[in-house]
Amino acid sequence: MSAQDQIDYQRIAKAIEYIQSNFKLQPNLDEVAEKVNLSPAHFQKIFTDWAGTSPKKFLQFISLEHAKSLLKEEKATLFDAALETGLSSTSRLHDLFVNIEGMSPAEYKNGGKNLKINYSFSGSPFGEIMTASTEKGVCYMAFAENKENALRDLVNKFPNASFFETKDEFQINALSIFHKDWTELNTIKLHLKGTDFQLKVWESLLTIPLGKLSTYGKLAEKIGSAKASRAVGTAIGSNPVAFLIPCHRVIQSTGKIGGYMWGSDRKQMMIGWESSKVYSDDLN
């Protein structure tokens, strides 16, 4: 991400925060642009370039009403269809482009001993992101406000691994999620450290379609653990792959956004950004 891209992202985040905080006052374009030190025309342009829609429409996508409407949809979704095929099946719908492989017991228990992990930093629509991969696939993606802290977090997950700052094909394929139509993606391979239950939850997250939302309770029910919504929430909170495994699409049953490992504001921006890709033409 260039320095200017980072500045634009921060301005958009600040603008969205201001609009949300002052929603009852219905601030107009001029007022919001002034808060981020831009002319109205320039602000409108960079916001539309980023979100694919106007600030006014974007606000509709991150509203409580929009979230509730998505949760109330009764028609069969890709999410439901995928879950009906069985999460343990190799024919999961999202296996068309995302393939999760769990680390072996030895890799899981010994802190990544003998693993060689490549890592790199890249730009994304939601800020700087670190991507790391083994010889089998991406093992970690996280938003990185501070590169040193991000690397420290990665090392803490695999304390006995060897690390190399380089970008490989696994990482490039994974990062394309931000820039390409999901139907045109190459196969993205993930190599994850997690328990069987965590892997099952992370796999289920992949079946929530772009622009859709689910709840912790519904997710628990769908994977056959209806009484384990808290455990499901904990597994979601430990998701090691930001955005690509879309834990940001799981919200509270009330329609409220809820928490997020990389910040609730960023989660809300993701939901709005994805909705704009799916529903922008539906709003007047």
N, C-alpha and C positions, 0 to 999 in steps of 0.2 A: 504494500500500500504506500503510495507516495505521500509526502508531507501534506500536500493539498487535499488528497483524498481523506487523510486522517482528520484534517481540520473540518472538512465538509461533514464527515460523519459526526464529529463532536457537535457541530452546529445543529445538525438535524436532531440529534439526541436531545440537545438543550431546547430546541423548538418544541419537540413533542412533549417534553416534560412541562414546559410552560403552558401549552395548550391544555394538557390534562389538568394541571393545577388551577387553571382559570376557565375551565369549561363553562361554568354557569354564567360567566361574563361574556361568552361568545366573542373572544378576541378576533379581530379581522386580520387579513393578510399583512397590512401595514404594521399593525401592532406586534405581531409575531416576528416579522422581519427585523423590526427595530431591536427586539430583544437579543437577536443574534448578530447584530451589527452588519446587516446587509440591506441592500435596496429591495423593495418588494419584488421587482422583476427578477433579480438575481436569485433571491431566496426561492421563488416559485420554480425557477429553472432547476436549481440543484436538488430541490426536494423531489421534483417530478422525475429527474434523471435517476435519483436513488430509488424511489418507491414505485415508480411507474404510474403514479396517480397524484392527484392534487392533495395538499395538506388537509383540505376539508373532507375529502373522501377517505383519506387515511384515518382520520379521527373516527369515522364511522366504523372502520374495520377493527379498531382497538377498543370500541365501546363495550360496555357490559351487555347491552342489548344484542349486539352482533354475536358475542360469545354464547349467550343463552340460545339464540336462534340456531346456532350450529349444534348445540347439545340436544336440541329438541327435534332435530331432523329424524324422521322415522324411516325414510326410504333406505334400502340396503346400500351400504357404502362399500368401497374397496376394503376398508378396515374389517367390516363384518365378513366379507367374502374370503379374505385372506385367513382370518382366524378359523373359519369353518373348515379350511383345508388341513388344519392341524399345524401348530407351530413347530413341531419336531420334524415335519415332513421336509424333504429336500425340494419339494415343489412349491414352497412358499412363493407368493406373487413377487415379493421384492428380491427373491433370489435371482431374478432376471438381471439385477445390477448390483445388489449388495449381498455379499457372502460373509457370514460370520463364522470364524473358527475359534474355538476356545483354546487357550494355551494348555499344554500338557500339564499333568500334575507336577512334574518336576519343574517346569518353567514357572508354574504358579507359586510353588512353595519355596523355591530357593532365591527369590528376589530377582529373577531374570538372569541368573548365572549362565554364561555361554551365549546369551543373546547379544547380538549387535544391533543397536538401535540408531537409525538415522533420524535427524530432526531438522526442521527448518521453520522460518517465520515468514508469513505471507499476509497480504491484505485480504480483507473480506468486507462485505457490505455492513458488517457489524463490529468492525475493529480488527486490530492485529490478531492473528491466530497462529498458534504453534501446532504443527503436525509432526507426528513421529511414527516410524514404521520399523518393523522387523523384516526379515527375509521372507515372511509369509503374508504380510499385509500391515495396514495401519493399526497401531496399537493405542494411539492417543491423539486427541485433538482438543485444544483448549484455547479460549480467548486469553490473550497475553497483554495485560496493561503494562507489565514490566518483564522484560526478557529474562533477567537474572532470576526473578521469582518463579517464572514459568519453567525454566530449566530445572530449578531446584525441586519443584513439584514433580516433574517428570522423573528425576533421579530418585526421589523418595518412593515412587511407585515401583521402580526397578533398581534397587540400590546396588545390585551386583552385576548389572549389565555394562557393556561398553558403548559409549555414545560418540556419534560422529555428526557434525553439523553439515548436512548435505541433503539436497532434495532429490528424491527418487521417483520412479514411475507410480508407485503406490500412492504417494502423497499427491502427485499431480492429478491422478484420476480422482482422488477424494476431493480435492479443491475445486474440481470442475463442477461440483454440485452447486456452487454459487453462481455459475455463469452459463449453464446449459439447461435445456429442457430435460427433465428427468427421464423422459422416454428415450432420449438420445444418449444417455450416459453409457460409458464403458462399464464393465464389471468392476465394482469397487470391493476390494478384499480387506476384511478387518481381522486382526489377530488379537483377541482380547483376553485379558486376565480377569476372571470372574468365576463365581460359583455357578453351579448348574441353574439355580433359581435366578440369579442375576442375568445370566445369558438368555434365559427364557423371557424375562421381562424386557431386556434390550431388543430381542428379536420381535417381540410384540409391538414395540414402539415403531418399528419400521413399517408396520402395516397401517399406521394412521396416515391417510393421504395428505398431500399438500393442500393447505387451506382448510383442513378439518381439525376438530378438536375432540379430545376424549377426557374422561375424568379418572382419578385414581381408583375409585370404586368400580367403575365400568371395566377398567383394564384388569383389575384383580378378578372380577367375575369372568371375563372372557378367557383368562388363562387357567381357569379352574381353581382359583384361590379366592373365592368371594369374601372370606372372612380375613383375608390377609392384606387389606388395602394399605395398612401402615407399612408392612414389609415391602409391598410393591413400591410405595412411595420412597422408602429407603433405597431400594435398588435403582429407582429412577434417579434419585439424587446422587448416586455414585456412578452414573453413566460416564465413561471415560472418553467419549467421542462427541464433542459439541456439534450441534446442528445436524450433522449427518445422521446420527441416531436421535430422532427428534423428540427429546423429552420436553422441549418447550411447547409441544402440542397437548400436553396434559395439564389440565387446570382443575380448579375446585368445582364441585357440583353446582355451586351458586352462580358460576360464571366468572368469578373473580380469578385473576391471573395466578395468584399464589407465588411461592418462592421459586428461585432458580439459582443454580450454582454460580452462574456468571452474571447475576444481577437481574432483578425483576424488570427493570427498564429495558434491558436488552431483550428479554423474553417477549415483552410486549411489542417491541419493534419487529422482532422476528414474525410474530403472529400477524401483525399488520402488513408486513412486507409480503408474506406468503399469500395472505388474503387478496392483496392487490393484484397478484399474478393470476388469481382464479376468478375473482368477483368484480374487478374494476368496471367492466362494461355493464354490470347489472345495476349500478347505482346511478342515479340522476344527479 
